[in-house]
């Protein structure tokens, strides 16, 4: 019976290995999306953008990404390049649209 337990643990480990390596590979080359919309709010590092044809999108803005926080405020149209990372979008560029 003990032998079956070790075999089960070994099999589970072998199954988990390809799953974790494939998810790590997908993180190496994230696909970038372009989001254009009106800022709903910008608090801390969370930017809430409402595109014209879809629901609001939350985008995390990394602390090391240069963003002029004085110009990114509610009601302003922005353009955001971002990639999906597990649970949210991560911004790679944030630009205010000139009218």
Secondary structure, 3 states (H helix, E strand, C coil): CHHHHHHHHHHHHHHHHHHHHHHHHHHHCCCEEEEEEEEEEEECCEEEEEECCCCEEEEECCCCCCCCCCCCCCCCEEEEEEEEECCEEEEEEEEECCC
